[in-house]
Amino acid sequence: MRSRYIHVVATMKKVKMLLATASMKLHVSPAAVELLGRCAMCFIATLFKAWRVKMNRLAAQRHRCLYERLQLLIDEQGSTETLN
């Protein structure tokens, strides 16, 4: 639990820093362009990849193939007459 909290706090700090540099004018801070170009895109891509992996894992846990669904229908109906 504590390690998750530390990770969340670190992520929030990064997001705050990115939002602060995003509001700067580009001619004021040339380093902001490099920061936003490299670090932010990598950070955002990593977040999206982790989210996609999590969603795929959840979908795989809930997925039933067509045969299993048909078998459940047959078991509930007691016959295959309604499927024709």
PDB file of N, CA, C and O in Angstrom:
ATOM      1  N   MET A   1       0.825  -1.184   0.000  1.00  0.00           N
ATOM      2  CA  MET A   1       0.000   0.000   0.000  1.00  0.00           C
ATOM      3  C   MET A   1       0.873   1.252   0.000  1.00  0.00           C
ATOM      4  O   MET A   1       0.603   2.212  -0.722  1.00  0.00           O
ATOM      5  N   ARG A   2       1.927   1.227   0.824  1.00  0.00           N
ATOM      6  CA  ARG A   2       2.796   2.391   0.922  1.00  0.00           C
ATOM      7  C   ARG A   2       3.549   2.626  -0.380  1.00  0.00           C
ATOM      8  O   ARG A   2       3.705   3.769  -0.809  1.00  0.00           O
ATOM      9  N   SER A   3       4.018   1.551  -1.012  1.00  0.00           N
ATOM     10  CA  SER A   3       4.756   1.726  -2.267  1.00  0.00           C
ATOM     11  C   SER A   3       3.843   2.283  -3.358  1.00  0.00           C
ATOM     12  O   SER A   3       4.293   3.060  -4.200  1.00  0.00           O
ATOM     13  N   ARG A   4       2.569   1.896  -3.351  1.00  0.00           N
ATOM     14  CA  ARG A   4       1.623   2.449  -4.322  1.00  0.00           C
ATOM     15  C   ARG A   4       1.435   3.942  -4.068  1.00  0.00           C
ATOM     16  O   ARG A   4       1.383   4.728  -5.014  1.00  0.00           O
ATOM     17  N   TYR A   5       1.333   4.338  -2.806  1.00  0.00           N
ATOM     18  CA  TYR A   5       1.180   5.749  -2.463  1.00  0.00           C
ATOM     19  C   TYR A   5       2.397   6.546  -2.930  1.00  0.00           C
ATOM     20  O   TYR A   5       2.254   7.634  -3.486  1.00  0.00           O
ATOM     21  N   ILE A   6       3.580   6.009  -2.706  1.00  0.00           N
ATOM     22  CA  ILE A   6       4.805   6.689  -3.142  1.00  0.00           C
ATOM     23  C   ILE A   6       4.811   6.834  -4.655  1.00  0.00           C
ATOM     24  O   ILE A   6       5.204   7.878  -5.178  1.00  0.00           O
ATOM     25  N   HIS A   7       4.378   5.793  -5.364  1.00  0.00           N
ATOM     26  CA  HIS A   7       4.321   5.850  -6.827  1.00  0.00           C
ATOM     27  C   HIS A   7       3.314   6.901  -7.293  1.00  0.00           C
ATOM     28  O   HIS A   7       3.586   7.646  -8.234  1.00  0.00           O
ATOM     29  N   VAL A   8       2.159   6.961  -6.643  1.00  0.00           N
ATOM     30  CA  VAL A   8       1.128   7.940  -7.015  1.00  0.00           C
ATOM     31  C   VAL A   8       1.627   9.358  -6.773  1.00  0.00           C
ATOM     32  O   VAL A   8       1.407  10.241  -7.603  1.00  0.00           O
ATOM     33  N   VAL A   9       2.288   9.584  -5.658  1.00  0.00           N
ATOM     34  CA  VAL A   9       2.815  10.916  -5.354  1.00  0.00           C
ATOM     35  C   VAL A   9       3.869  11.315  -6.380  1.00  0.00           C
ATOM     36  O   VAL A   9       3.889  12.460  -6.830  1.00  0.00           O
ATOM     37  N   ALA A  10       4.742  10.386  -6.753  1.00  0.00           N
ATOM     38  CA  ALA A  10       5.766  10.686  -7.756  1.00  0.00           C
ATOM     39  C   ALA A  10       5.121  11.013  -9.099  1.00  0.00           C
ATOM     40  O   ALA A  10       5.567  11.928  -9.792  1.00  0.00           O
ATOM     41  N   THR A  11       4.084  10.281  -9.468  1.00  0.00           N
ATOM     42  CA  THR A  11       3.379  10.547 -10.723  1.00  0.00           C
ATOM     43  C   THR A  11       2.709  11.911 -10.686  1.00  0.00           C
ATOM     44  O   THR A  11       2.746  12.650 -11.669  1.00  0.00           O
ATOM     45  N   MET A  12       2.097  12.248  -9.553  1.00  0.00           N
ATOM     46  CA  MET A  12       1.443  13.553  -9.435  1.00  0.00           C
ATOM     47  C   MET A  12       2.456  14.692  -9.551  1.00  0.00           C
ATOM     48  O   MET A  12       2.157  15.726 -10.148  1.00  0.00           O
ATOM     49  N   LYS A  13       3.646  14.511  -8.986  1.00  0.00           N
ATOM     50  CA  LYS A  13       4.685  15.534  -9.098  1.00  0.00           C
ATOM     51  C   LYS A  13       5.098  15.724 -10.552  1.00  0.00           C
ATOM     52  O   LYS A  13       5.292  16.851 -11.006  1.00  0.00           O
ATOM     53  N   LYS A  14       5.232  14.611 -11.283  1.00  0.00           N
ATOM     54  CA  LYS A  14       5.610  14.700 -12.699  1.00  0.00           C
ATOM     55  C   LYS A  14       4.534  15.419 -13.504  1.00  0.00           C
ATOM     56  O   LYS A  14       4.838  16.250 -14.360  1.00  0.00           O
ATOM     57  N   VAL A  15       3.287  15.096 -13.226  1.00  0.00           N
ATOM     58  CA  VAL A  15       2.187  15.734 -13.956  1.00  0.00           C
ATOM     59  C   VAL A  15       2.146  17.228 -13.658  1.00  0.00           C
ATOM     60  O   VAL A  15       1.954  18.033 -14.570  1.00  0.00           O
ATOM     61  N   LYS A  16       2.322  17.611 -12.395  1.00  0.00           N
ATOM     62  CA  LYS A  16       2.343  19.030 -12.041  1.00  0.00           C
ATOM     63  C   LYS A  16       3.479  19.752 -12.749  1.00  0.00           C
ATOM     64  O   LYS A  16       3.298  20.867 -13.237  1.00  0.00           O
ATOM     65  N   MET A  17       4.659  19.119 -12.810  1.00  0.00           N
ATOM     66  CA  MET A  17       5.798  19.723 -13.476  1.00  0.00           C
ATOM     67  C   MET A  17       5.526  19.889 -14.968  1.00  0.00           C
ATOM     68  O   MET A  17       5.856  20.922 -15.551  1.00  0.00           O
ATOM     69  N   LEU A  18       4.931  18.881 -15.580  1.00  0.00           N
ATOM     70  CA  LEU A  18       4.622  18.959 -17.006  1.00  0.00           C
ATOM     71  C   LEU A  18       3.584  20.035 -17.290  1.00  0.00           C
ATOM     72  O   LEU A  18       3.695  20.759 -18.279  1.00  0.00           O
ATOM     73  N   LEU A  19       2.583  20.144 -16.434  1.00  0.00           N
ATOM     74  CA  LEU A  19       1.577  21.189 -16.624  1.00  0.00           C
ATOM     75  C   LEU A  19       2.181  22.578 -16.450  1.00  0.00           C
ATOM     76  O   LEU A  19       1.817  23.515 -17.161  1.00  0.00           O
ATOM     77  N   ALA A  20       3.101  22.705 -15.505  1.00  0.00           N
ATOM     78  CA  ALA A  20       3.744  24.005 -15.294  1.00  0.00           C
ATOM     79  C   ALA A  20       4.604  24.392 -16.489  1.00  0.00           C
ATOM     80  O   ALA A  20       4.595  25.551 -16.904  1.00  0.00           O
ATOM     81  N   THR A  21       5.342  23.444 -17.047  1.00  0.00           N
ATOM     82  CA  THR A  21       6.196  23.764 -18.196  1.00  0.00           C
ATOM     83  C   THR A  21       5.370  23.928 -19.465  1.00  0.00           C
ATOM     84  O   THR A  21       5.783  24.639 -20.381  1.00  0.00           O
ATOM     85  N   ALA A  22       4.215  23.284 -19.532  1.00  0.00           N
ATOM     86  CA  ALA A  22       3.381  23.420 -20.728  1.00  0.00           C
ATOM     87  C   ALA A  22       2.787  24.817 -20.835  1.00  0.00           C
ATOM     88  O   ALA A  22       2.510  25.294 -21.935  1.00  0.00           O
ATOM     89  N   SER A  23       2.590  25.473 -19.696  1.00  0.00           N
ATOM     90  CA  SER A  23       2.006  26.809 -19.733  1.00  0.00           C
ATOM     91  C   SER A  23       3.042  27.896 -20.010  1.00  0.00           C
ATOM     92  O   SER A  23       2.677  29.049 -20.239  1.00  0.00           O
ATOM     93  N   MET A  24       4.337  27.545 -19.992  1.00  0.00           N
ATOM     94  CA  MET A  24       5.385  28.529 -20.285  1.00  0.00           C
ATOM     95  C   MET A  24       5.419  28.850 -21.771  1.00  0.00           C
ATOM     96  O   MET A  24       5.065  28.020 -22.609  1.00  0.00           O
ATOM     97  N   LYS A  25       5.839  30.038 -22.077  1.00  0.00           N
ATOM     98  CA  LYS A  25       6.051  30.391 -23.477  1.00  0.00           C
ATOM     99  C   LYS A  25       7.344  29.737 -23.940  1.00  0.00           C
ATOM    100  O   LYS A  25       8.304  29.629 -23.177  1.00  0.00           O
ATOM    101  N   LEU A  26       7.361  29.306 -25.184  1.00  0.00           N
ATOM    102  CA  LEU A  26       8.506  28.545 -25.665  1.00  0.00           C
ATOM    103  C   LEU A  26       9.785  29.372 -25.708  1.00  0.00           C
ATOM    104  O   LEU A  26      10.865  28.837 -25.459  1.00  0.00           O
ATOM    105  N   HIS A  27       9.689  30.657 -26.015  1.00  0.00           N
ATOM    106  CA  HIS A  27      10.909  31.455 -26.082  1.00  0.00           C
ATOM    107  C   HIS A  27      11.471  31.757 -24.698  1.00  0.00           C
ATOM    108  O   HIS A  27      12.638  32.132 -24.576  1.00  0.00           O
ATOM    109  N   VAL A  28      10.662  31.599 -23.656  1.00  0.00           N
ATOM    110  CA  VAL A  28      11.131  31.828 -22.290  1.00  0.00           C
ATOM    111  C   VAL A  28      11.956  30.643 -21.808  1.00  0.00           C
ATOM    112  O   VAL A  28      12.973  30.814 -21.137  1.00  0.00           O
ATOM    113  N   SER A  29      11.520  29.465 -22.150  1.00  0.00           N
ATOM    114  CA  SER A  29      12.202  28.274 -21.664  1.00  0.00           C
ATOM    115  C   SER A  29      12.430  27.280 -22.791  1.00  0.00           C
ATOM    116  O   SER A  29      11.577  26.430 -23.047  1.00  0.00           O
ATOM    117  N   PRO A  30      13.583  27.376 -23.478  1.00  0.00           N
ATOM    118  CA  PRO A  30      13.873  26.407 -24.538  1.00  0.00           C
ATOM    119  C   PRO A  30      13.990  24.978 -24.014  1.00  0.00           C
ATOM    120  O   PRO A  30      13.741  24.021 -24.747  1.00  0.00           O
ATOM    121  N   ALA A  31      14.366  24.837 -22.753  1.00  0.00           N
ATOM    122  CA  ALA A  31      14.472  23.497 -22.179  1.00  0.00           C
ATOM    123  C   ALA A  31      13.107  22.834 -22.066  1.00  0.00           C
ATOM    124  O   ALA A  31      13.011  21.607 -22.067  1.00  0.00           O
ATOM    125  N   ALA A  32      12.050  23.635 -21.968  1.00  0.00           N
ATOM    126  CA  ALA A  32      10.700  23.074 -21.866  1.00  0.00           C
ATOM    127  C   ALA A  32      10.333  22.315 -23.127  1.00  0.00           C
ATOM    128  O   ALA A  32       9.623  21.312 -23.067  1.00  0.00           O
ATOM    129  N   VAL A  33      10.813  22.787 -24.267  1.00  0.00           N
ATOM    130  CA  VAL A  33      10.534  22.098 -25.527  1.00  0.00           C
ATOM    131  C   VAL A  33      11.165  20.716 -25.509  1.00  0.00           C
ATOM    132  O   VAL A  33      10.536  19.728 -25.887  1.00  0.00           O
ATOM    133  N   GLU A  34      12.417  20.656 -25.064  1.00  0.00           N
ATOM    134  CA  GLU A  34      13.102  19.366 -25.007  1.00  0.00           C
ATOM    135  C   GLU A  34      12.435  18.454 -23.986  1.00  0.00           C
ATOM    136  O   GLU A  34      12.255  17.261 -24.229  1.00  0.00           O
ATOM    137  N   LEU A  35      12.072  19.024 -22.848  1.00  0.00           N
ATOM    138  CA  LEU A  35      11.415  18.253 -21.797  1.00  0.00           C
ATOM    139  C   LEU A  35      10.082  17.698 -22.274  1.00  0.00           C
ATOM    140  O   LEU A  35       9.800  16.511 -22.110  1.00  0.00           O
ATOM    141  N   LEU A  36       9.270  18.558 -22.861  1.00  0.00           N
ATOM    142  CA  LEU A  36       7.959  18.112 -23.330  1.00  0.00           C
ATOM    143  C   LEU A  36       8.083  17.172 -24.511  1.00  0.00           C
ATOM    144  O   LEU A  36       7.273  16.257 -24.663  1.00  0.00           O
ATOM    145  N   GLY A  37       9.087  17.386 -25.350  1.00  0.00           N
ATOM    146  CA  GLY A  37       9.256  16.530 -26.517  1.00  0.00           C
ATOM    147  C   GLY A  37       9.695  15.132 -26.181  1.00  0.00           C
ATOM    148  O   GLY A  37       9.230  14.169 -26.791  1.00  0.00           O
ATOM    149  N   ARG A  38      10.579  15.006 -25.224  1.00  0.00           N
ATOM    150  CA  ARG A  38      11.159  13.703 -24.945  1.00  0.00           C
ATOM    151  C   ARG A  38      10.502  13.021 -23.755  1.00  0.00           C
ATOM    152  O   ARG A  38       9.932  11.938 -23.891  1.00  0.00           O
ATOM    153  N   CYS A  39      10.579  13.646 -22.606  1.00  0.00           N
ATOM    154  CA  CYS A  39      10.123  13.005 -21.366  1.00  0.00           C
ATOM    155  C   CYS A  39       8.608  12.844 -21.314  1.00  0.00           C
ATOM    156  O   CYS A  39       8.103  11.789 -20.932  1.00  0.00           O
ATOM    157  N   ALA A  40       7.896  13.882 -21.695  1.00  0.00           N
ATOM    158  CA  ALA A  40       6.440  13.831 -21.581  1.00  0.00           C
ATOM    159  C   ALA A  40       5.854  12.783 -22.510  1.00  0.00           C
ATOM    160  O   ALA A  40       4.955  12.040 -22.118  1.00  0.00           O
ATOM    161  N   MET A  41       6.348  12.717 -23.727  1.00  0.00           N
ATOM    162  CA  MET A  41       5.795  11.743 -24.670  1.00  0.00           C
ATOM    163  C   MET A  41       6.101  10.324 -24.213  1.00  0.00           C
ATOM    164  O   MET A  41       5.259   9.434 -24.339  1.00  0.00           O
ATOM    165  N   CYS A  42       7.282  10.110 -23.691  1.00  0.00           N
ATOM    166  CA  CYS A  42       7.637   8.786 -23.185  1.00  0.00           C
ATOM    167  C   CYS A  42       6.773   8.439 -21.977  1.00  0.00           C
ATOM    168  O   CYS A  42       6.281   7.317 -21.856  1.00  0.00           O
ATOM    169  N   PHE A  43       6.593   9.403 -21.093  1.00  0.00           N
ATOM    170  CA  PHE A  43       5.791   9.209 -19.886  1.00  0.00           C
ATOM    171  C   PHE A  43       4.343   8.888 -20.242  1.00  0.00           C
ATOM    172  O   PHE A  43       3.753   7.963 -19.685  1.00  0.00           O
ATOM    173  N   ILE A  44       3.777   9.650 -21.165  1.00  0.00           N
ATOM    174  CA  ILE A  44       2.385   9.444 -21.573  1.00  0.00           C
ATOM    175  C   ILE A  44       2.229   8.110 -22.296  1.00  0.00           C
ATOM    176  O   ILE A  44       1.249   7.396 -22.084  1.00  0.00           O
ATOM    177  N   ALA A  45       3.191   7.775 -23.147  1.00  0.00           N
ATOM    178  CA  ALA A  45       3.132   6.494 -23.856  1.00  0.00           C
ATOM    179  C   ALA A  45       3.183   5.330 -22.874  1.00  0.00           C
ATOM    180  O   ALA A  45       2.488   4.330 -23.056  1.00  0.00           O
ATOM    181  N   THR A  46       3.999   5.456 -21.841  1.00  0.00           N
ATOM    182  CA  THR A  46       4.087   4.405 -20.828  1.00  0.00           C
ATOM    183  C   THR A  46       2.775   4.267 -20.068  1.00  0.00           C
ATOM    184  O   THR A  46       2.330   3.153 -19.791  1.00  0.00           O
ATOM    185  N   LEU A  47       2.154   5.396 -19.729  1.00  0.00           N
ATOM    186  CA  LEU A  47       0.863   5.340 -19.037  1.00  0.00           C
ATOM    187  C   LEU A  47      -0.203   4.672 -19.895  1.00  0.00           C
ATOM    188  O   LEU A  47      -0.971   3.848 -19.399  1.00  0.00           O
ATOM    189  N   PHE A  48      -0.257   5.023 -21.188  1.00  0.00           N
ATOM    190  CA  PHE A  48      -1.243   4.415 -22.071  1.00  0.00           C
ATOM    191  C   PHE A  48      -0.983   2.925 -22.265  1.00  0.00           C
ATOM    192  O   PHE A  48      -1.921   2.130 -22.339  1.00  0.00           O
ATOM    193  N   LYS A  49       0.286   2.551 -22.347  1.00  0.00           N
ATOM    194  CA  LYS A  49       0.610   1.135 -22.511  1.00  0.00           C
ATOM    195  C   LYS A  49       0.175   0.345 -21.277  1.00  0.00           C
ATOM    196  O   LYS A  49      -0.404  -0.734 -21.401  1.00  0.00           O
ATOM    197  N   ALA A  50       0.452   0.883 -20.092  1.00  0.00           N
ATOM    198  CA  ALA A  50       0.049   0.204 -18.860  1.00  0.00           C
ATOM    199  C   ALA A  50      -1.472   0.094 -18.771  1.00  0.00           C
ATOM    200  O   ALA A  50      -1.997  -0.939 -18.356  1.00  0.00           O
ATOM    201  N   TRP A  51      -2.182   1.160 -19.162  1.00  0.00           N
ATOM    202  CA  TRP A  51      -3.645   1.136 -19.142  1.00  0.00           C
ATOM    203  C   TRP A  51      -4.177   0.088 -20.120  1.00  0.00           C
ATOM    204  O   TRP A  51      -5.104  -0.652 -19.791  1.00  0.00           O
ATOM    205  N   ARG A  52      -3.592   0.022 -21.326  1.00  0.00           N
ATOM    206  CA  ARG A  52      -4.036  -0.940 -22.328  1.00  0.00           C
ATOM    207  C   ARG A  52      -3.803  -2.373 -21.853  1.00  0.00           C
ATOM    208  O   ARG A  52      -4.657  -3.238 -22.052  1.00  0.00           O
ATOM    209  N   VAL A  53      -2.656  -2.630 -21.227  1.00  0.00           N
ATOM    210  CA  VAL A  53      -2.370  -3.965 -20.706  1.00  0.00           C
ATOM    211  C   VAL A  53      -3.384  -4.337 -19.624  1.00  0.00           C
ATOM    212  O   VAL A  53      -3.876  -5.465 -19.582  1.00  0.00           O
ATOM    213  N   LYS A  54      -3.689  -3.374 -18.751  1.00  0.00           N
ATOM    214  CA  LYS A  54      -4.661  -3.632 -17.683  1.00  0.00           C
ATOM    215  C   LYS A  54      -6.040  -3.926 -18.257  1.00  0.00           C
ATOM    216  O   LYS A  54      -6.705  -4.859 -17.808  1.00  0.00           O
ATOM    217  N   MET A  55      -6.479  -3.150 -19.240  1.00  0.00           N
ATOM    218  CA  MET A  55      -7.791  -3.368 -19.852  1.00  0.00           C
ATOM    219  C   MET A  55      -7.844  -4.711 -20.578  1.00  0.00           C
ATOM    220  O   MET A  55      -8.861  -5.402 -20.526  1.00  0.00           O
ATOM    221  N   ASN A  56      -6.758  -5.084 -21.256  1.00  0.00           N
ATOM    222  CA  ASN A  56      -6.722  -6.379 -21.940  1.00  0.00           C
ATOM    223  C   ASN A  56      -6.778  -7.526 -20.939  1.00  0.00           C
ATOM    224  O   ASN A  56      -7.421  -8.544 -21.193  1.00  0.00           O
ATOM    225  N   ARG A  57      -6.111  -7.365 -19.809  1.00  0.00           N
ATOM    226  CA  ARG A  57      -6.134  -8.406 -18.784  1.00  0.00           C
ATOM    227  C   ARG A  57      -7.543  -8.559 -18.217  1.00  0.00           C
ATOM    228  O   ARG A  57      -8.016  -9.679 -18.025  1.00  0.00           O
ATOM    229  N   LEU A  58      -8.216  -7.439 -17.949  1.00  0.00           N
ATOM    230  CA  LEU A  58      -9.587  -7.499 -17.438  1.00  0.00           C
ATOM    231  C   LEU A  58     -10.538  -8.108 -18.464  1.00  0.00           C
ATOM    232  O   LEU A  58     -11.423  -8.885 -18.108  1.00  0.00           O
ATOM    233  N   ALA A  59     -10.359  -7.759 -19.729  1.00  0.00           N
ATOM    234  CA  ALA A  59     -11.218  -8.312 -20.775  1.00  0.00           C
ATOM    235  C   ALA A  59     -11.003  -9.812 -20.917  1.00  0.00           C
ATOM    236  O   ALA A  59     -11.957 -10.555 -21.147  1.00  0.00           O
ATOM    237  N   ALA A  60      -9.772 -10.258 -20.784  1.00  0.00           N
ATOM    238  CA  ALA A  60      -9.487 -11.689 -20.904  1.00  0.00           C
ATOM    239  C   ALA A  60     -10.110 -12.475 -19.758  1.00  0.00           C
ATOM    240  O   ALA A  60     -10.523 -13.620 -19.942  1.00  0.00           O
ATOM    241  N   GLN A  61     -10.181 -11.869 -18.580  1.00  0.00           N
ATOM    242  CA  GLN A  61     -10.780 -12.557 -17.442  1.00  0.00           C
ATOM    243  C   GLN A  61     -12.286 -12.708 -17.610  1.00  0.00           C
ATOM    244  O   GLN A  61     -12.868 -13.692 -17.154  1.00  0.00           O
ATOM    245  N   ARG A  62     -12.915 -11.745 -18.257  1.00  0.00           N
ATOM    246  CA  ARG A  62     -14.376 -11.755 -18.397  1.00  0.00           C
ATOM    247  C   ARG A  62     -14.844 -12.378 -19.701  1.00  0.00           C
ATOM    248  O   ARG A  62     -16.048 -12.518 -19.915  1.00  0.00           O
ATOM    249  N   HIS A  63     -13.940 -12.749 -20.560  1.00  0.00           N
ATOM    250  CA  HIS A  63     -14.301 -13.209 -21.898  1.00  0.00           C
ATOM    251  C   HIS A  63     -14.812 -14.643 -21.861  1.00  0.00           C
ATOM    252  O   HIS A  63     -14.226 -15.514 -21.217  1.00  0.00           O
ATOM    253  N   ARG A  64     -15.888 -14.864 -22.549  1.00  0.00           N
ATOM    254  CA  ARG A  64     -16.390 -16.221 -22.770  1.00  0.00           C
ATOM    255  C   ARG A  64     -16.494 -16.424 -24.272  1.00  0.00           C
ATOM    256  O   ARG A  64     -16.984 -15.559 -24.998  1.00  0.00           O
ATOM    257  N   CYS A  65     -16.036 -17.553 -24.715  1.00  0.00           N
ATOM    258  CA  CYS A  65     -16.113 -17.805 -26.149  1.00  0.00           C
ATOM    259  C   CYS A  65     -17.565 -18.098 -26.543  1.00  0.00           C
ATOM    260  O   CYS A  65     -18.411 -18.347 -25.685  1.00  0.00           O
ATOM    261  N   LEU A  66     -17.836 -18.065 -27.827  1.00  0.00           N
ATOM    262  CA  LEU A  66     -19.188 -18.267 -28.339  1.00  0.00           C
ATOM    263  C   LEU A  66     -19.733 -19.636 -27.934  1.00  0.00           C
ATOM    264  O   LEU A  66     -20.905 -19.759 -27.579  1.00  0.00           O
ATOM    265  N   TYR A  67     -18.889 -20.658 -27.988  1.00  0.00           N
ATOM    266  CA  TYR A  67     -19.330 -22.000 -27.630  1.00  0.00           C
ATOM    267  C   TYR A  67     -19.793 -22.047 -26.171  1.00  0.00           C
ATOM    268  O   TYR A  67     -20.817 -22.660 -25.870  1.00  0.00           O
ATOM    269  N   GLU A  68     -19.055 -21.409 -25.272  1.00  0.00           N
ATOM    270  CA  GLU A  68     -19.444 -21.412 -23.861  1.00  0.00           C
ATOM    271  C   GLU A  68     -20.775 -20.696 -23.654  1.00  0.00           C
ATOM    272  O   GLU A  68     -21.602 -21.144 -22.860  1.00  0.00           O
ATOM    273  N   ARG A  69     -20.988 -19.581 -24.366  1.00  0.00           N
ATOM    274  CA  ARG A  69     -22.260 -18.859 -24.248  1.00  0.00           C
ATOM    275  C   ARG A  69     -23.417 -19.695 -24.783  1.00  0.00           C
ATOM    276  O   ARG A  69     -24.486 -19.736 -24.173  1.00  0.00           O
ATOM    277  N   LEU A  70     -23.212 -20.362 -25.919  1.00  0.00           N
ATOM    278  CA  LEU A  70     -24.261 -21.231 -26.457  1.00  0.00           C
ATOM    279  C   LEU A  70     -24.564 -22.380 -25.505  1.00  0.00           C
ATOM    280  O   LEU A  70     -25.722 -22.754 -25.316  1.00  0.00           O
ATOM    281  N   GLN A  71     -23.519 -22.933 -24.909  1.00  0.00           N
ATOM    282  CA  GLN A  71     -23.724 -24.026 -23.966  1.00  0.00           C
ATOM    283  C   GLN A  71     -24.527 -23.547 -22.758  1.00  0.00           C
ATOM    284  O   GLN A  71     -25.382 -24.278 -22.258  1.00  0.00           O
ATOM    285  N   LEU A  72     -24.266 -22.338 -22.287  1.00  0.00           N
ATOM    286  CA  LEU A  72     -25.055 -21.780 -21.184  1.00  0.00           C
ATOM    287  C   LEU A  72     -26.511 -21.598 -21.586  1.00  0.00           C
ATOM    288  O   LEU A  72     -27.408 -21.891 -20.795  1.00  0.00           O
ATOM    289  N   LEU A  73     -26.761 -21.118 -22.803  1.00  0.00           N
ATOM    290  CA  LEU A  73     -28.137 -20.967 -23.285  1.00  0.00           C
ATOM    291  C   LEU A  73     -28.848 -22.312 -23.360  1.00  0.00           C
ATOM    292  O   LEU A  73     -30.003 -22.434 -22.953  1.00  0.00           O
ATOM    293  N   ILE A  74     -28.165 -23.302 -23.871  1.00  0.00           N
ATOM    294  CA  ILE A  74     -28.757 -24.639 -23.985  1.00  0.00           C
ATOM    295  C   ILE A  74     -29.076 -25.190 -22.599  1.00  0.00           C
ATOM    296  O   ILE A  74     -30.141 -25.771 -22.388  1.00  0.00           O
ATOM    297  N   ASP A  75     -28.155 -25.008 -21.659  1.00  0.00           N
ATOM    298  CA  ASP A  75     -28.386 -25.499 -20.301  1.00  0.00           C
ATOM    299  C   ASP A  75     -29.571 -24.794 -19.646  1.00  0.00           C
ATOM    300  O   ASP A  75     -30.357 -25.429 -18.943  1.00  0.00           O
ATOM    301  N   GLU A  76     -29.706 -23.487 -19.870  1.00  0.00           N
ATOM    302  CA  GLU A  76     -30.814 -22.747 -19.274  1.00  0.00           C
ATOM    303  C   GLU A  76     -32.145 -23.106 -19.918  1.00  0.00           C
ATOM    304  O   GLU A  76     -33.151 -23.238 -19.220  1.00  0.00           O
ATOM    305  N   GLN A  77     -32.168 -23.265 -21.237  1.00  0.00           N
ATOM    306  CA  GLN A  77     -33.415 -23.560 -21.941  1.00  0.00           C
ATOM    307  C   GLN A  77     -33.803 -25.028 -21.821  1.00  0.00           C
ATOM    308  O   GLN A  77     -34.986 -25.364 -21.876  1.00  0.00           O
ATOM    309  N   GLY A  78     -32.837 -25.884 -21.660  1.00  0.00           N
ATOM    310  CA  GLY A  78     -33.131 -27.304 -21.554  1.00  0.00           C
ATOM    311  C   GLY A  78     -33.213 -28.000 -22.897  1.00  0.00           C
ATOM    312  O   GLY A  78     -33.322 -29.225 -22.949  1.00  0.00           O
ATOM    313  N   SER A  79     -33.162 -27.243 -23.987  1.00  0.00           N
ATOM    314  CA  SER A  79     -33.199 -27.864 -25.307  1.00  0.00           C
ATOM    315  C   SER A  79     -32.570 -26.915 -26.317  1.00  0.00           C
ATOM    316  O   SER A  79     -32.238 -25.772 -26.003  1.00  0.00           O
ATOM    317  N   THR A  80     -32.414 -27.421 -27.541  1.00  0.00           N
ATOM    318  CA  THR A  80     -31.829 -26.602 -28.606  1.00  0.00           C
ATOM    319  C   THR A  80     -32.888 -26.064 -29.556  1.00  0.00           C
ATOM    320  O   THR A  80     -32.537 -25.472 -30.576  1.00  0.00           O
ATOM    321  N   GLU A  81     -34.179 -26.249 -29.258  1.00  0.00           N
ATOM    322  CA  GLU A  81     -35.248 -25.818 -30.165  1.00  0.00           C
ATOM    323  C   GLU A  81     -35.280 -24.305 -30.347  1.00  0.00           C
ATOM    324  O   GLU A  81     -35.549 -23.825 -31.448  1.00  0.00           O
ATOM    325  N   THR A  82     -35.012 -23.549 -29.293  1.00  0.00           N
ATOM    326  CA  THR A  82     -35.090 -22.088 -29.394  1.00  0.00           C
ATOM    327  C   THR A  82     -33.911 -21.500 -30.156  1.00  0.00           C
ATOM    328  O   THR A  82     -33.964 -20.338 -30.559  1.00  0.00           O
ATOM    329  N   LEU A  83     -32.864 -22.264 -30.359  1.00  0.00           N
ATOM    330  CA  LEU A  83     -31.688 -21.757 -31.065  1.00  0.00           C
ATOM    331  C   LEU A  83     -31.825 -21.875 -32.577  1.00  0.00           C
ATOM    332  O   LEU A  83     -31.039 -21.272 -33.308  1.00  0.00           O
ATOM    333  N   ASN A  84     -32.788 -22.624 -33.059  1.00  0.00           N
ATOM    334  CA  ASN A  84     -32.958 -22.807 -34.514  1.00  0.00           C
ATOM    335  C   ASN A  84     -33.640 -21.640 -35.155  1.00  0.00           C
ATOM    336  O   ASN A  84     -33.855 -21.640 -36.367  1.00  0.00           O
TER     337      ASN A  84
END
